[in-house]
Amino acid sequence: MTAKLDAREADIATRHSQIQREVTELLDAERAKLLASAQKNAEQQLREKMQTSDAEMKQLRERLKQAQKSELELQKQQQELQDRAKSLELDVARKIN
């Protein structure tokens, strides 16, 4: 009877160890899947964020280009006004003399 009981206990211990290994393997596999999925999601979010940043950067560059163009046009207008003012001043000075 003791031999049967010992054999049964050994069999139970073996099955228990086997079940623990299977559970560990399943958990490891599931953990790897979750990690891969989380990494894929993080990469996708980063890609989307970079695309958004690129689009924003493009818009900012375009706005800067327009602002520089406007500034240049304003400087030209100011220079033309100054030239006209000097010319008028010179004409007035000539007429007075």
Secondary structure as GFF3:
##gff-version 3
##sequence-region A 1 97
A	DSSP	alpha_helix	2	96	.	.	.	ID=ss1
###
